[in-house]
Every structure is written in structure tokens, then in C-alpha cells.
Amino acid sequence: MDGKLHLKNFTEILVDESINKLWGESTSDCRCDRCRLDVKAIALNKLPPKYTVTDKGEVFAKLNSFKNQVHVDVLKEVVSAMEIVKSKKSHD
Ligand SMILES: [Zn+2]
């Protein structure tokens, strides 16, 4: 092997994408790194992981097909995680 293989959790990649999309929308909530990671942790705990071994060439095709299947679930969990973090911040 030449070391180009990676272990990826596609669910985590999609959660990151969704947070990136939604993070800037509201200005009233806290947008610090701590709250962002809290949102990510809560969403990832609710969603099944999807680990795949891949090299860079095939990752996007696989990711897109997986994304079509779970996109709605991922968005739903991210939105609900943001509500949870907003109502119960883990810092002052
Ligand atoms: Zn915060």
C-alpha cells in the first residue's frame, strides 16, 4: 500500500457541511467554536456513522450517493442540535 487510503466517516463530513451552511444564518445565537462543536457532537450522536475506506479519487462519488440517502436526516439532526445548544449553552 502507498499510504493514500483514508478512513472517513461520511456522516461526519455531511454534518460539517450542514453546520457550515446553517451556522451563519442567525446572528442572535452564540457562534463560538465551543457551541459549534457541541452541535456537531449532538448531531453525530444521533446519526449512524458511515465509515468507508477510500482514496481521494473515489471519495466524492461515494459521498454524493450517500448524501442523497441521508441528507434530510442529517439536516434535521443538525437543526435540532442547534436548538438544543441554543437553549442550553455549555459555557457562560
Ligand atoms: Zn458559544
PDB file of the backbone (N, CA, C, O) and the ligand in Angstrom, with CONECT records:
HET     ZN  A 101       1
ATOM      1  N   MET A   1       0.840  -1.205   0.000  1.00  0.00           N
ATOM      2  CA  MET A   1       0.000   0.000   0.000  1.00  0.00           C
ATOM      3  C   MET A   1       0.876   1.256   0.000  1.00  0.00           C
ATOM      4  O   MET A   1       1.993   1.242   0.517  1.00  0.00           O
ATOM      5  N   ASP A   2       0.371   2.312  -0.570  1.00  0.00           N
ATOM      6  CA  ASP A   2       1.185   3.510  -0.689  1.00  0.00           C
ATOM      7  C   ASP A   2       0.757   4.627   0.261  1.00  0.00           C
ATOM      8  O   ASP A   2       1.203   5.765   0.122  1.00  0.00           O
ATOM      9  N   GLY A   3      -0.083   4.314   1.197  1.00  0.00           N
ATOM     10  CA  GLY A   3      -0.449   5.312   2.198  1.00  0.00           C
ATOM     11  C   GLY A   3      -1.484   6.328   1.750  1.00  0.00           C
ATOM     12  O   GLY A   3      -1.716   7.315   2.448  1.00  0.00           O
ATOM     13  N   LYS A   4      -2.110   6.109   0.599  1.00  0.00           N
ATOM     14  CA  LYS A   4      -3.085   7.087   0.129  1.00  0.00           C
ATOM     15  C   LYS A   4      -4.508   6.789   0.605  1.00  0.00           C
ATOM     16  O   LYS A   4      -5.437   7.546   0.326  1.00  0.00           O
ATOM     17  N   LEU A   5      -4.662   5.686   1.321  1.00  0.00           N
ATOM     18  CA  LEU A   5      -6.007   5.333   1.764  1.00  0.00           C
ATOM     19  C   LEU A   5      -6.380   6.091   3.032  1.00  0.00           C
ATOM     20  O   LEU A   5      -5.532   6.372   3.879  1.00  0.00           O
ATOM     21  N   HIS A   6      -7.648   6.413   3.145  1.00  0.00           N
ATOM     22  CA  HIS A   6      -8.137   7.137   4.311  1.00  0.00           C
ATOM     23  C   HIS A   6      -9.378   6.463   4.864  1.00  0.00           C
ATOM     24  O   HIS A   6     -10.190   5.912   4.121  1.00  0.00           O
ATOM     25  N   LEU A   7      -9.512   6.517   6.178  1.00  0.00           N
ATOM     26  CA  LEU A   7     -10.753   6.099   6.812  1.00  0.00           C
ATOM     27  C   LEU A   7     -11.592   7.343   7.047  1.00  0.00           C
ATOM     28  O   LEU A   7     -11.187   8.254   7.768  1.00  0.00           O
ATOM     29  N   LYS A   8     -12.759   7.368   6.433  1.00  0.00           N
ATOM     30  CA  LYS A   8     -13.611   8.554   6.538  1.00  0.00           C
ATOM     31  C   LYS A   8     -14.961   8.181   7.126  1.00  0.00           C
ATOM     32  O   LYS A   8     -15.521   7.133   6.806  1.00  0.00           O
ATOM     33  N   ASN A   9     -15.474   9.041   7.980  1.00  0.00           N
ATOM     34  CA  ASN A   9     -16.858   8.912   8.419  1.00  0.00           C
ATOM     35  C   ASN A   9     -17.687   9.897   7.591  1.00  0.00           C
ATOM     36  O   ASN A   9     -17.669  11.104   7.829  1.00  0.00           O
ATOM     37  N   PHE A  10     -18.408   9.352   6.619  1.00  0.00           N
ATOM     38  CA  PHE A  10     -19.185  10.215   5.724  1.00  0.00           C
ATOM     39  C   PHE A  10     -20.233  11.017   6.485  1.00  0.00           C
ATOM     40  O   PHE A  10     -20.538  12.157   6.133  1.00  0.00           O
ATOM     41  N   THR A  11     -20.781  10.401   7.538  1.00  0.00           N
ATOM     42  CA  THR A  11     -21.773  11.135   8.326  1.00  0.00           C
ATOM     43  C   THR A  11     -21.162  12.415   8.893  1.00  0.00           C
ATOM     44  O   THR A  11     -21.793  13.472   8.891  1.00  0.00           O
ATOM     45  N   GLU A  12     -19.914  12.302   9.381  1.00  0.00           N
ATOM     46  CA  GLU A  12     -19.251  13.484   9.941  1.00  0.00           C
ATOM     47  C   GLU A  12     -19.022  14.556   8.872  1.00  0.00           C
ATOM     48  O   GLU A  12     -19.207  15.745   9.131  1.00  0.00           O
ATOM     49  N   ILE A  13     -18.625  14.136   7.682  1.00  0.00           N
ATOM     50  CA  ILE A  13     -18.412  15.104   6.599  1.00  0.00           C
ATOM     51  C   ILE A  13     -19.712  15.847   6.282  1.00  0.00           C
ATOM     52  O   ILE A  13     -19.708  17.061   6.079  1.00  0.00           O
ATOM     53  N   LEU A  14     -20.828  15.102   6.244  1.00  0.00           N
ATOM     54  CA  LEU A  14     -22.105  15.733   5.914  1.00  0.00           C
ATOM     55  C   LEU A  14     -22.613  16.633   7.043  1.00  0.00           C
ATOM     56  O   LEU A  14     -23.224  17.671   6.790  1.00  0.00           O
ATOM     57  N   VAL A  15     -22.356  16.226   8.291  1.00  0.00           N
ATOM     58  CA  VAL A  15     -22.739  17.080   9.418  1.00  0.00           C
ATOM     59  C   VAL A  15     -21.954  18.396   9.362  1.00  0.00           C
ATOM     60  O   VAL A  15     -22.517  19.470   9.575  1.00  0.00           O
ATOM     61  N   ASP A  16     -20.654  18.303   9.076  1.00  0.00           N
ATOM     62  CA  ASP A  16     -19.834  19.510   8.918  1.00  0.00           C
ATOM     63  C   ASP A  16     -20.396  20.422   7.829  1.00  0.00           C
ATOM     64  O   ASP A  16     -20.514  21.633   8.020  1.00  0.00           O
ATOM     65  N   GLU A  17     -20.735  19.837   6.706  1.00  0.00           N
ATOM     66  CA  GLU A  17     -21.301  20.605   5.586  1.00  0.00           C
ATOM     67  C   GLU A  17     -22.565  21.337   6.002  1.00  0.00           C
ATOM     68  O   GLU A  17     -22.742  22.522   5.717  1.00  0.00           O
ATOM     69  N   SER A  18     -23.443  20.605   6.685  1.00  0.00           N
ATOM     70  CA  SER A  18     -24.720  21.198   7.091  1.00  0.00           C
ATOM     71  C   SER A  18     -24.510  22.320   8.098  1.00  0.00           C
ATOM     72  O   SER A  18     -25.161  23.362   8.019  1.00  0.00           O
ATOM     73  N   ILE A  19     -23.600  22.105   9.049  1.00  0.00           N
ATOM     74  CA  ILE A  19     -23.320  23.159  10.026  1.00  0.00           C
ATOM     75  C   ILE A  19     -22.759  24.387   9.317  1.00  0.00           C
ATOM     76  O   ILE A  19     -23.158  25.513   9.611  1.00  0.00           O
ATOM     77  N   ASN A  20     -21.828  24.169   8.379  1.00  0.00           N
ATOM     78  CA  ASN A  20     -21.272  25.291   7.626  1.00  0.00           C
ATOM     79  C   ASN A  20     -22.362  26.104   6.958  1.00  0.00           C
ATOM     80  O   ASN A  20     -22.322  27.334   6.959  1.00  0.00           O
ATOM     81  N   LYS A  21     -23.343  25.408   6.385  1.00  0.00           N
ATOM     82  CA  LYS A  21     -24.425  26.069   5.680  1.00  0.00           C
ATOM     83  C   LYS A  21     -25.305  26.866   6.625  1.00  0.00           C
ATOM     84  O   LYS A  21     -25.700  27.991   6.319  1.00  0.00           O
ATOM     85  N   LEU A  22     -25.614  26.272   7.787  1.00  0.00           N
ATOM     86  CA  LEU A  22     -26.610  26.859   8.685  1.00  0.00           C
ATOM     87  C   LEU A  22     -26.006  27.828   9.693  1.00  0.00           C
ATOM     88  O   LEU A  22     -26.716  28.652  10.268  1.00  0.00           O
ATOM     89  N   TRP A  23     -24.706  27.731   9.907  1.00  0.00           N
ATOM     90  CA  TRP A  23     -24.077  28.433  11.015  1.00  0.00           C
ATOM     91  C   TRP A  23     -24.206  29.940  10.920  1.00  0.00           C
ATOM     92  O   TRP A  23     -24.385  30.608  11.939  1.00  0.00           O
ATOM     93  N   GLY A  24     -24.118  30.494   9.712  1.00  0.00           N
ATOM     94  CA  GLY A  24     -24.126  31.941   9.583  1.00  0.00           C
ATOM     95  C   GLY A  24     -25.510  32.572   9.552  1.00  0.00           C
ATOM     96  O   GLY A  24     -25.639  33.796   9.546  1.00  0.00           O
ATOM     97  N   GLU A  25     -26.558  31.728   9.532  1.00  0.00           N
ATOM     98  CA  GLU A  25     -27.898  32.267   9.254  1.00  0.00           C
ATOM     99  C   GLU A  25     -28.463  33.142  10.368  1.00  0.00           C
ATOM    100  O   GLU A  25     -29.059  34.185  10.098  1.00  0.00           O
ATOM    101  N   SER A  26     -28.282  32.728  11.596  1.00  0.00           N
ATOM    102  CA  SER A  26     -28.831  33.508  12.698  1.00  0.00           C
ATOM    103  C   SER A  26     -27.718  34.277  13.387  1.00  0.00           C
ATOM    104  O   SER A  26     -26.629  33.745  13.605  1.00  0.00           O
ATOM    105  N   THR A  27     -27.992  35.529  13.729  1.00  0.00           N
ATOM    106  CA  THR A  27     -26.978  36.325  14.406  1.00  0.00           C
ATOM    107  C   THR A  27     -27.260  36.403  15.897  1.00  0.00           C
ATOM    108  O   THR A  27     -26.439  36.918  16.656  1.00  0.00           O
ATOM    109  N   SER A  28     -28.415  35.896  16.328  1.00  0.00           N
ATOM    110  CA  SER A  28     -28.782  36.053  17.732  1.00  0.00           C
ATOM    111  C   SER A  28     -28.161  34.977  18.621  1.00  0.00           C
ATOM    112  O   SER A  28     -27.975  35.194  19.819  1.00  0.00           O
ATOM    113  N   ASP A  29     -27.837  33.812  18.040  1.00  0.00           N
ATOM    114  CA  ASP A  29     -27.277  32.731  18.845  1.00  0.00           C
ATOM    115  C   ASP A  29     -25.767  32.867  18.953  1.00  0.00           C
ATOM    116  O   ASP A  29     -25.130  33.564  18.163  1.00  0.00           O
ATOM    117  N   CYS A  30     -25.209  32.187  19.946  1.00  0.00           N
ATOM    118  CA  CYS A  30     -23.757  32.165  20.092  1.00  0.00           C
ATOM    119  C   CYS A  30     -23.147  31.376  18.931  1.00  0.00           C
ATOM    120  O   CYS A  30     -23.652  30.321  18.546  1.00  0.00           O
ATOM    121  N   ARG A  31     -22.068  31.901  18.390  1.00  0.00           N
ATOM    122  CA  ARG A  31     -21.438  31.240  17.239  1.00  0.00           C
ATOM    123  C   ARG A  31     -19.985  30.897  17.523  1.00  0.00           C
ATOM    124  O   ARG A  31     -19.156  30.894  16.613  1.00  0.00           O
ATOM    125  N   CYS A  32     -19.672  30.609  18.781  1.00  0.00           N
ATOM    126  CA  CYS A  32     -18.287  30.307  19.120  1.00  0.00           C
ATOM    127  C   CYS A  32     -17.944  28.858  18.752  1.00  0.00           C
ATOM    128  O   CYS A  32     -18.828  28.053  18.458  1.00  0.00           O
ATOM    129  N   ASP A  33     -16.657  28.548  18.775  1.00  0.00           N
ATOM    130  CA  ASP A  33     -16.208  27.202  18.407  1.00  0.00           C
ATOM    131  C   ASP A  33     -16.753  26.140  19.351  1.00  0.00           C
ATOM    132  O   ASP A  33     -17.048  25.018  18.940  1.00  0.00           O
ATOM    133  N   ARG A  34     -16.885  26.512  20.630  1.00  0.00           N
ATOM    134  CA  ARG A  34     -17.393  25.549  21.603  1.00  0.00           C
ATOM    135  C   ARG A  34     -18.826  25.133  21.238  1.00  0.00           C
ATOM    136  O   ARG A  34     -19.145  23.944  21.222  1.00  0.00           O
ATOM    137  N   CYS A  35     -19.667  26.095  20.954  1.00  0.00           N
ATOM    138  CA  CYS A  35     -21.058  25.790  20.618  1.00  0.00           C
ATOM    139  C   CYS A  35     -21.135  25.019  19.291  1.00  0.00           C
ATOM    140  O   CYS A  35     -21.977  24.138  19.119  1.00  0.00           O
ATOM    141  N   ARG A  36     -20.247  25.366  18.370  1.00  0.00           N
ATOM    142  CA  ARG A  36     -20.221  24.683  17.083  1.00  0.00           C
ATOM    143  C   ARG A  36     -19.888  23.195  17.268  1.00  0.00           C
ATOM    144  O   ARG A  36     -20.515  22.324  16.664  1.00  0.00           O
ATOM    145  N   LEU A  37     -18.896  22.929  18.109  1.00  0.00           N
ATOM    146  CA  LEU A  37     -18.517  21.534  18.363  1.00  0.00           C
ATOM    147  C   LEU A  37     -19.596  20.808  19.154  1.00  0.00           C
ATOM    148  O   LEU A  37     -19.814  19.612  18.956  1.00  0.00           O
ATOM    149  N   ASP A  38     -20.275  21.526  20.054  1.00  0.00           N
ATOM    150  CA  ASP A  38     -21.393  20.911  20.778  1.00  0.00           C
ATOM    151  C   ASP A  38     -22.479  20.470  19.802  1.00  0.00           C
ATOM    152  O   ASP A  38     -23.019  19.370  19.921  1.00  0.00           O
ATOM    153  N   VAL A  39     -22.797  21.332  18.838  1.00  0.00           N
ATOM    154  CA  VAL A  39     -23.803  20.996  17.827  1.00  0.00           C
ATOM    155  C   VAL A  39     -23.369  19.750  17.059  1.00  0.00           C
ATOM    156  O   VAL A  39     -24.158  18.835  16.823  1.00  0.00           O
ATOM    157  N   LYS A  40     -22.093  19.740  16.676  1.00  0.00           N
ATOM    158  CA  LYS A  40     -21.577  18.613  15.912  1.00  0.00           C
ATOM    159  C   LYS A  40     -21.651  17.313  16.717  1.00  0.00           C
ATOM    160  O   LYS A  40     -22.050  16.273  16.194  1.00  0.00           O
ATOM    161  N   ALA A  41     -21.267  17.381  17.984  1.00  0.00           N
ATOM    162  CA  ALA A  41     -21.286  16.186  18.828  1.00  0.00           C
ATOM    163  C   ALA A  41     -22.702  15.654  19.016  1.00  0.00           C
ATOM    164  O   ALA A  41     -22.935  14.449  18.927  1.00  0.00           O
ATOM    165  N   ILE A  42     -23.641  16.551  19.274  1.00  0.00           N
ATOM    166  CA  ILE A  42     -25.024  16.122  19.497  1.00  0.00           C
ATOM    167  C   ILE A  42     -25.588  15.480  18.234  1.00  0.00           C
ATOM    168  O   ILE A  42     -26.224  14.428  18.298  1.00  0.00           O
ATOM    169  N   ALA A  43     -25.352  16.115  17.088  1.00  0.00           N
ATOM    170  CA  ALA A  43     -25.878  15.580  15.825  1.00  0.00           C
ATOM    171  C   ALA A  43     -25.241  14.226  15.510  1.00  0.00           C
ATOM    172  O   ALA A  43     -25.933  13.298  15.091  1.00  0.00           O
ATOM    173  N   LEU A  44     -23.935  14.113  15.709  1.00  0.00           N
ATOM    174  CA  LEU A  44     -23.255  12.848  15.381  1.00  0.00           C
ATOM    175  C   LEU A  44     -23.683  11.717  16.312  1.00  0.00           C
ATOM    176  O   LEU A  44     -23.690  10.555  15.907  1.00  0.00           O
ATOM    177  N   ASN A  45     -24.039  12.043  17.553  1.00  0.00           N
ATOM    178  CA  ASN A  45     -24.514  11.003  18.471  1.00  0.00           C
ATOM    179  C   ASN A  45     -25.884  10.469  18.078  1.00  0.00           C
ATOM    180  O   ASN A  45     -26.248   9.349  18.437  1.00  0.00           O
ATOM    181  N   LYS A  46     -26.640  11.272  17.340  1.00  0.00           N
ATOM    182  CA  LYS A  46     -27.982  10.848  16.940  1.00  0.00           C
ATOM    183  C   LYS A  46     -27.978  10.081  15.621  1.00  0.00           C
ATOM    184  O   LYS A  46     -28.905   9.324  15.333  1.00  0.00           O
ATOM    185  N   LEU A  47     -26.936  10.280  14.829  1.00  0.00           N
ATOM    186  CA  LEU A  47     -26.908   9.710  13.474  1.00  0.00           C
ATOM    187  C   LEU A  47     -26.001   8.480  13.423  1.00  0.00           C
ATOM    188  O   LEU A  47     -24.984   8.438  14.115  1.00  0.00           O
ATOM    189  N   PRO A  48     -26.352   7.486  12.620  1.00  0.00           N
ATOM    190  CA  PRO A  48     -25.465   6.329  12.483  1.00  0.00           C
ATOM    191  C   PRO A  48     -24.195   6.723  11.737  1.00  0.00           C
ATOM    192  O   PRO A  48     -24.269   7.438  10.738  1.00  0.00           O
ATOM    193  N   PRO A  49     -23.027   6.269  12.206  1.00  0.00           N
ATOM    194  CA  PRO A  49     -21.788   6.566  11.480  1.00  0.00           C
ATOM    195  C   PRO A  49     -21.728   5.781  10.180  1.00  0.00           C
ATOM    196  O   PRO A  49     -22.347   4.724  10.049  1.00  0.00           O
ATOM    197  N   LYS A  50     -20.987   6.301   9.233  1.00  0.00           N
ATOM    198  CA  LYS A  50     -20.831   5.592   7.957  1.00  0.00           C
ATOM    199  C   LYS A  50     -19.349   5.649   7.585  1.00  0.00           C
ATOM    200  O   LYS A  50     -18.901   6.546   6.872  1.00  0.00           O
ATOM    201  N   TYR A  51     -18.608   4.670   8.088  1.00  0.00           N
ATOM    202  CA  TYR A  51     -17.168   4.646   7.838  1.00  0.00           C
ATOM    203  C   TYR A  51     -16.869   3.951   6.530  1.00  0.00           C
ATOM    204  O   TYR A  51     -17.419   2.889   6.235  1.00  0.00           O
ATOM    205  N   THR A  52     -16.003   4.551   5.758  1.00  0.00           N
ATOM    206  CA  THR A  52     -15.605   3.976   4.484  1.00  0.00           C
ATOM    207  C   THR A  52     -14.108   4.180   4.294  1.00  0.00           C
ATOM    208  O   THR A  52     -13.564   5.240   4.604  1.00  0.00           O
ATOM    209  N   VAL A  53     -13.454   3.141   3.779  1.00  0.00           N
ATOM    210  CA  VAL A  53     -12.050   3.276   3.404  1.00  0.00           C
ATOM    211  C   VAL A  53     -12.008   3.706   1.951  1.00  0.00           C
ATOM    212  O   VAL A  53     -12.628   3.081   1.091  1.00  0.00           O
ATOM    213  N   THR A  54     -11.289   4.756   1.686  1.00  0.00           N
ATOM    214  CA  THR A  54     -11.320   5.314   0.345  1.00  0.00           C
ATOM    215  C   THR A  54      -9.996   5.996   0.017  1.00  0.00           C
ATOM    216  O   THR A  54      -9.248   6.385   0.914  1.00  0.00           O
ATOM    217  N   ASP A  55      -9.716   6.136  -1.269  1.00  0.00           N
ATOM    218  CA  ASP A  55      -8.660   7.061  -1.644  1.00  0.00           C
ATOM    219  C   ASP A  55      -9.339   8.323  -2.162  1.00  0.00           C
ATOM    220  O   ASP A  55     -10.556   8.347  -2.346  1.00  0.00           O
ATOM    221  N   LYS A  56      -8.570   9.348  -2.392  1.00  0.00           N
ATOM    222  CA  LYS A  56      -9.175  10.643  -2.718  1.00  0.00           C
ATOM    223  C   LYS A  56     -10.015  10.588  -3.982  1.00  0.00           C
ATOM    224  O   LYS A  56     -11.032  11.276  -4.081  1.00  0.00           O
ATOM    225  N   GLY A  57      -9.603   9.781  -4.950  1.00  0.00           N
ATOM    226  CA  GLY A  57     -10.289   9.741  -6.228  1.00  0.00           C
ATOM    227  C   GLY A  57     -11.740   9.319  -6.156  1.00  0.00           C
ATOM    228  O   GLY A  57     -12.579   9.835  -6.895  1.00  0.00           O
ATOM    229  N   GLU A  58     -12.043   8.377  -5.265  1.00  0.00           N
ATOM    230  CA  GLU A  58     -13.402   7.859  -5.269  1.00  0.00           C
ATOM    231  C   GLU A  58     -14.271   8.453  -4.177  1.00  0.00           C
ATOM    232  O   GLU A  58     -15.461   8.147  -4.107  1.00  0.00           O
ATOM    233  N   VAL A  59     -13.708   9.295  -3.323  1.00  0.00           N
ATOM    234  CA  VAL A  59     -14.474   9.744  -2.164  1.00  0.00           C
ATOM    235  C   VAL A  59     -15.714  10.540  -2.560  1.00  0.00           C
ATOM    236  O   VAL A  59     -16.769  10.385  -1.945  1.00  0.00           O
ATOM    237  N   PHE A  60     -15.600  11.383  -3.572  1.00  0.00           N
ATOM    238  CA  PHE A  60     -16.724  12.267  -3.880  1.00  0.00           C
ATOM    239  C   PHE A  60     -17.913  11.534  -4.487  1.00  0.00           C
ATOM    240  O   PHE A  60     -19.063  11.853  -4.187  1.00  0.00           O
ATOM    241  N   ALA A  61     -17.636  10.552  -5.342  1.00  0.00           N
ATOM    242  CA  ALA A  61     -18.723   9.767  -5.910  1.00  0.00           C
ATOM    243  C   ALA A  61     -19.473   9.017  -4.810  1.00  0.00           C
ATOM    244  O   ALA A  61     -20.703   9.026  -4.762  1.00  0.00           O
ATOM    245  N   LYS A  62     -18.717   8.376  -3.935  1.00  0.00           N
ATOM    246  CA  LYS A  62     -19.353   7.633  -2.842  1.00  0.00           C
ATOM    247  C   LYS A  62     -20.108   8.568  -1.911  1.00  0.00           C
ATOM    248  O   LYS A  62     -21.219   8.273  -1.471  1.00  0.00           O
ATOM    249  N   LEU A  63     -19.479   9.709  -1.618  1.00  0.00           N
ATOM    250  CA  LEU A  63     -20.097  10.652  -0.695  1.00  0.00           C
ATOM    251  C   LEU A  63     -21.408  11.180  -1.267  1.00  0.00           C
ATOM    252  O   LEU A  63     -22.393  11.301  -0.539  1.00  0.00           O
ATOM    253  N   ASN A  64     -21.434  11.492  -2.550  1.00  0.00           N
ATOM    254  CA  ASN A  64     -22.645  12.026  -3.162  1.00  0.00           C
ATOM    255  C   ASN A  64     -23.789  11.034  -3.128  1.00  0.00           C
ATOM    256  O   ASN A  64     -24.932  11.408  -2.868  1.00  0.00           O
ATOM    257  N   SER A  65     -23.489   9.773  -3.389  1.00  0.00           N
ATOM    258  CA  SER A  65     -24.556   8.790  -3.382  1.00  0.00           C
ATOM    259  C   SER A  65     -25.084   8.579  -1.953  1.00  0.00           C
ATOM    260  O   SER A  65     -26.285   8.399  -1.748  1.00  0.00           O
ATOM    261  N   PHE A  66     -24.175   8.603  -0.974  1.00  0.00           N
ATOM    262  CA  PHE A  66     -24.594   8.500   0.429  1.00  0.00           C
ATOM    263  C   PHE A  66     -25.395   9.737   0.846  1.00  0.00           C
ATOM    264  O   PHE A  66     -26.392   9.639   1.562  1.00  0.00           O
ATOM    265  N   LYS A  67     -24.941  10.889   0.385  1.00  0.00           N
ATOM    266  CA  LYS A  67     -25.594  12.150   0.727  1.00  0.00           C
ATOM    267  C   LYS A  67     -27.062  12.171   0.283  1.00  0.00           C
ATOM    268  O   LYS A  67     -27.936  12.650   1.006  1.00  0.00           O
ATOM    269  N   ASN A  68     -27.312  11.640  -0.919  1.00  0.00           N
ATOM    270  CA  ASN A  68     -28.688  11.586  -1.412  1.00  0.00           C
ATOM    271  C   ASN A  68     -29.597  10.786  -0.487  1.00  0.00           C
ATOM    272  O   ASN A  68     -30.781  11.092  -0.348  1.00  0.00           O
ATOM    273  N   GLN A  69     -29.033   9.762   0.142  1.00  0.00           N
ATOM    274  CA  GLN A  69     -29.846   8.918   1.021  1.00  0.00           C
ATOM    275  C   GLN A  69     -30.138   9.568   2.365  1.00  0.00           C
ATOM    276  O   GLN A  69     -31.233   9.403   2.903  1.00  0.00           O
ATOM    277  N   VAL A  70     -29.181  10.303   2.916  1.00  0.00           N
ATOM    278  CA  VAL A  70     -29.313  10.716   4.320  1.00  0.00           C
ATOM    279  C   VAL A  70     -29.398  12.229   4.523  1.00  0.00           C
ATOM    280  O   VAL A  70     -29.516  12.702   5.653  1.00  0.00           O
ATOM    281  N   HIS A  71     -29.337  12.983   3.426  1.00  0.00           N
ATOM    282  CA  HIS A  71     -29.272  14.434   3.506  1.00  0.00           C
ATOM    283  C   HIS A  71     -30.343  15.028   4.439  1.00  0.00           C
ATOM    284  O   HIS A  71     -30.045  15.886   5.270  1.00  0.00           O
ATOM    285  N   VAL A  72     -31.587  14.564   4.290  1.00  0.00           N
ATOM    286  CA  VAL A  72     -32.694  15.118   5.078  1.00  0.00           C
ATOM    287  C   VAL A  72     -32.520  14.816   6.566  1.00  0.00           C
ATOM    288  O   VAL A  72     -32.737  15.681   7.415  1.00  0.00           O
ATOM    289  N   ASP A  73     -32.125  13.570   6.872  1.00  0.00           N
ATOM    290  CA  ASP A  73     -31.901  13.193   8.268  1.00  0.00           C
ATOM    291  C   ASP A  73     -30.787  14.024   8.893  1.00  0.00           C
ATOM    292  O   ASP A  73     -30.909  14.480  10.030  1.00  0.00           O
ATOM    293  N   VAL A  74     -29.706  14.220   8.152  1.00  0.00           N
ATOM    294  CA  VAL A  74     -28.571  14.973   8.673  1.00  0.00           C
ATOM    295  C   VAL A  74     -28.997  16.411   8.972  1.00  0.00           C
ATOM    296  O   VAL A  74     -28.707  16.942  10.044  1.00  0.00           O
ATOM    297  N   LEU A  75     -29.684  17.032   8.020  1.00  0.00           N
ATOM    298  CA  LEU A  75     -30.135  18.413   8.224  1.00  0.00           C
ATOM    299  C   LEU A  75     -31.043  18.511   9.447  1.00  0.00           C
ATOM    300  O   LEU A  75     -30.914  19.426  10.260  1.00  0.00           O
ATOM    301  N   LYS A  76     -31.957  17.559   9.563  1.00  0.00           N
ATOM    302  CA  LYS A  76     -32.907  17.565  10.675  1.00  0.00           C
ATOM    303  C   LYS A  76     -32.179  17.491  12.012  1.00  0.00           C
ATOM    304  O   LYS A  76     -32.507  18.229  12.941  1.00  0.00           O
ATOM    305  N   GLU A  77     -31.192  16.604  12.113  1.00  0.00           N
ATOM    306  CA  GLU A  77     -30.470  16.450  13.382  1.00  0.00           C
ATOM    307  C   GLU A  77     -29.605  17.666  13.685  1.00  0.00           C
ATOM    308  O   GLU A  77     -29.460  18.045  14.847  1.00  0.00           O
ATOM    309  N   VAL A  78     -29.027  18.283  12.652  1.00  0.00           N
ATOM    310  CA  VAL A  78     -28.209  19.472  12.881  1.00  0.00           C
ATOM    311  C   VAL A  78     -29.085  20.627  13.374  1.00  0.00           C
ATOM    312  O   VAL A  78     -28.711  21.347  14.300  1.00  0.00           O
ATOM    313  N   VAL A  79     -30.244  20.796  12.752  1.00  0.00           N
ATOM    314  CA  VAL A  79     -31.147  21.866  13.173  1.00  0.00           C
ATOM    315  C   VAL A  79     -31.599  21.638  14.611  1.00  0.00           C
ATOM    316  O   VAL A  79     -31.639  22.577  15.405  1.00  0.00           O
ATOM    317  N   SER A  80     -31.936  20.404  14.947  1.00  0.00           N
ATOM    318  CA  SER A  80     -32.388  20.145  16.306  1.00  0.00           C
ATOM    319  C   SER A  80     -31.238  20.279  17.313  1.00  0.00           C
ATOM    320  O   SER A  80     -31.453  20.717  18.443  1.00  0.00           O
ATOM    321  N   ALA A  81     -30.029  19.905  16.910  1.00  0.00           N
ATOM    322  CA  ALA A  81     -28.864  20.082  17.795  1.00  0.00           C
ATOM    323  C   ALA A  81     -28.598  21.564  18.041  1.00  0.00           C
ATOM    324  O   ALA A  81     -28.218  21.954  19.145  1.00  0.00           O
ATOM    325  N   MET A  82     -28.797  22.389  17.016  1.00  0.00           N
ATOM    326  CA  MET A  82     -28.590  23.824  17.185  1.00  0.00           C
ATOM    327  C   MET A  82     -29.608  24.405  18.166  1.00  0.00           C
ATOM    328  O   MET A  82     -29.287  25.302  18.945  1.00  0.00           O
ATOM    329  N   GLU A  83     -30.832  23.889  18.120  1.00  0.00           N
ATOM    330  CA  GLU A  83     -31.854  24.328  19.073  1.00  0.00           C
ATOM    331  C   GLU A  83     -31.453  23.964  20.505  1.00  0.00           C
ATOM    332  O   GLU A  83     -31.603  24.762  21.430  1.00  0.00           O
ATOM    333  N   ILE A  84     -30.939  22.738  20.666  1.00  0.00           N
ATOM    334  CA  ILE A  84     -30.532  22.266  21.996  1.00  0.00           C
ATOM    335  C   ILE A  84     -29.403  23.136  22.551  1.00  0.00           C
ATOM    336  O   ILE A  84     -29.450  23.563  23.705  1.00  0.00           O
ATOM    337  N   VAL A  85     -28.389  23.394  21.721  1.00  0.00           N
ATOM    338  CA  VAL A  85     -27.233  24.180  22.170  1.00  0.00           C
ATOM    339  C   VAL A  85     -27.655  25.617  22.488  1.00  0.00           C
ATOM    340  O   VAL A  85     -27.163  26.234  23.433  1.00  0.00           O
ATOM    341  N   LYS A  86     -28.577  26.128  21.676  1.00  0.00           N
ATOM    342  CA  LYS A  86     -29.061  27.493  21.870  1.00  0.00           C
ATOM    343  C   LYS A  86     -29.779  27.627  23.226  1.00  0.00           C
ATOM    344  O   LYS A  86     -29.621  28.622  23.932  1.00  0.00           O
ATOM    345  N   SER A  87     -30.569  26.603  23.567  1.00  0.00           N
ATOM    346  CA  SER A  87     -31.354  26.695  24.803  1.00  0.00           C
ATOM    347  C   SER A  87     -30.515  26.306  26.025  1.00  0.00           C
ATOM    348  O   SER A  87     -30.885  26.617  27.157  1.00  0.00           O
ATOM    349  N   LYS A  88     -29.392  25.632  25.799  1.00  0.00           N
ATOM    350  CA  LYS A  88     -28.587  25.179  26.949  1.00  0.00           C
ATOM    351  C   LYS A  88     -27.106  25.241  26.602  1.00  0.00           C
ATOM    352  O   LYS A  88     -26.468  24.223  26.331  1.00  0.00           O
ATOM    353  N   LYS A  89     -26.578  26.452  26.616  1.00  0.00           N
ATOM    354  CA  LYS A  89     -25.166  26.636  26.300  1.00  0.00           C
ATOM    355  C   LYS A  89     -24.294  25.965  27.357  1.00  0.00           C
ATOM    356  O   LYS A  89     -24.636  25.964  28.539  1.00  0.00           O
ATOM    357  N   SER A  90     -23.163  25.391  26.930  1.00  0.00           N
ATOM    358  CA  SER A  90     -22.284  24.706  27.877  1.00  0.00           C
ATOM    359  C   SER A  90     -21.189  25.634  28.409  1.00  0.00           C
ATOM    360  O   SER A  90     -20.231  25.173  29.029  1.00  0.00           O
ATOM    361  N   HIS A  91     -21.330  26.929  28.168  1.00  0.00           N
ATOM    362  CA  HIS A  91     -20.367  27.898  28.721  1.00  0.00           C
ATOM    363  C   HIS A  91     -21.103  29.173  29.077  1.00  0.00           C
ATOM    364  O   HIS A  91     -22.255  29.347  28.680  1.00  0.00           O
ATOM    365  N   ASP A  92     -20.460  30.078  29.823  1.00  0.00           N
ATOM    366  CA  ASP A  92     -21.092  31.335  30.219  1.00  0.00           C
ATOM    367  C   ASP A  92     -21.103  32.335  29.086  1.00  0.00           C
ATOM    368  O   ASP A  92     -21.600  33.449  29.250  1.00  0.00           O
TER     369      ASP A  92
HETATM  370 ZN    ZN A 101     -20.782  29.583  22.443  1.00  0.00          ZN2+
END
